[in-house]
Amino acid sequence: MSFILLIAAVIGGVLLSAQSSVNGVLSRKAGTYESAFLTFATGTLVLFLLILFFGKGDVLALLDAPKWQLSAVWFGVSYLFLTVLAVPQIGVIAANISTVIGQLSAGIIIDHFGFFGGAQISLDWKRGLAIVLMLIALRLIYVGNKKSVEKSTSKAA
């Protein structure tokens, strides 16, 4: 079962990269807010149907959750908006590795302090090295992107 979940997570990552790329291109034509709106409106419709047919039937129970938990919605909205904004400027891979670095850095802090009731896993040199190596990878990718853009711009001129 855990192998299936790993495959599902990989597929989710592939879809997220494709979605970032398509939304980035769409934002050039329709606008950043409009692209984000289309994604959220479509997601709202799909989730409405899933709730209608497979949900527990008590959407108002969300209002009983602690307010700090409800604030998580702004993280998703911010992520999507910032990704739509970044992809056309820095490319899909640079935007995605930046996202992963941010996720892992936040995860390391959350694990280290045991925030949100999770297991407390101390920050060690291996985790720190992993972040440093990802930052180096981001730098190499970003520099490579800039050189590719400059090269294609000079050929077009």
N, C-alpha and C positions, 0 to 999 in steps of 0.2 A: 504493500500500500504506500509506503514512504517513497518508493521509487516512482510510482505514478504521480505523487505530489511533486517530486522534483521535476519530472517531465512537464507537469502542468505549470510549474513556476518558470521553467525555461520558455515554454510557449507564451506565457504571459509577458516575459521579457521581450520576446520577438515582437509580439503584438504592440507592446508599449513603444518600442523603437519605431515600428512602422507608423503608429499613430502620431508620434512626435514629428516624424518627417512629413507626413501628409498634412497635419495641422499647421506645421511651419510654412509649407508652400501655400496652403489655403489662406493663411493669415496675410500673405502678401497681396492677395486679390480681394479678399473679403474684409480683412481687418482682424486684429488680435482678439478683440472682445467678441466679435461675431463668430470666429472659429471656436473659441472657448464655449460660447453659448450653444453652438450646434452640438458639440460633444456632450455638454451637460443636459441639453434638452433631449437628445437621443437616449442618453443613459437614464434619465428620469422616466421616459416612456417605457423602456425595457424593464426597469426595476418595478414600475407600477404594475406591469403585466405579470412579472414574477411574484410580486406580493399578492396580487389578485388571485392567482392560481395556486401558489405554493407557500405563501406567507402564513404567519400565525394569526393574522387578522386583527392585530391590535397595534396599528401604527402609532396611536396616541401614547402607547407605553414608552416611546422614545422620550416623551416629555418628563417622565419620572426619573430618567437617568440624571446623574449629577451634571451640573452645567459644564464643568471642566471637560467631561467626556464629549459633550455635544460640540465643544470648540474644535474638535478634530476635523470637522467639516471644512474649516478654513484652511487646514493644511493641504487637503486635496485640491481645493479651489486654487490656492496659491501655487501649488506644484504645477497644475495644468497650465495656468496662465503664464508662469515664468518659463515653462518649457516652450510654449508656443512663441514666446518672445525671444528666447535664446536660440532655438534651432536655426532660423534663417540667418542669424549673424555668425554663429560659431560652428554650425554643422551638427548632425545627429550624434556622431560618436563622441564629440567633445561635450555636448549637452548631457548625454547619457552617462558618461564616466563621471562627470561632475555630480550628477544625481546620485550615482552609486557611492562616490566618496562622501557626499553629504549624508546619505543613509547609513553607511557604515560608521562614520564618525559619531553621528547621533546615537546609533546602536551601541557603540562602545561606551559612551557616556551613560546611557540608560542602563546597560548591563553592569557597569562598574558600580553605580550607586543603587541599583535595584529599583529604579523608578517604576511607577505604575504597577507595583506588586509583582514584578518579574524576578527571576533568579538573579542573584548578585554574582557576577563574574568579573573578577578583577582585571584591570588593564595590565597587560604584560608586554614584554618587548616584542613578542611575535605579532601581537595586534598593532602595536605602534609601527613596527616595520611594514606591515601590510598597508597601512595608510600612507606611509612615506613612499613606498613603491608605486602605489596608485597615483599619488601626486606627481611622481616622476613620469609615469605613463601619460597622465593628462598633459603635462608639459610637452612631451614628445609629440603627442597627437595634435595639440594646439599649434605648435610650431610647424608641423607637417601640413596642417590645414592651411595656415597662412601662406606657406610657400606654394602650395598647389593653387590657391586662389590667385596669388600674384603671377604665377606662371601662366595660368589660363587667361588672366586679364591682359597680360602683355602679348599673348598670341592673338587675342581678339582685336587688339588695337592696330 
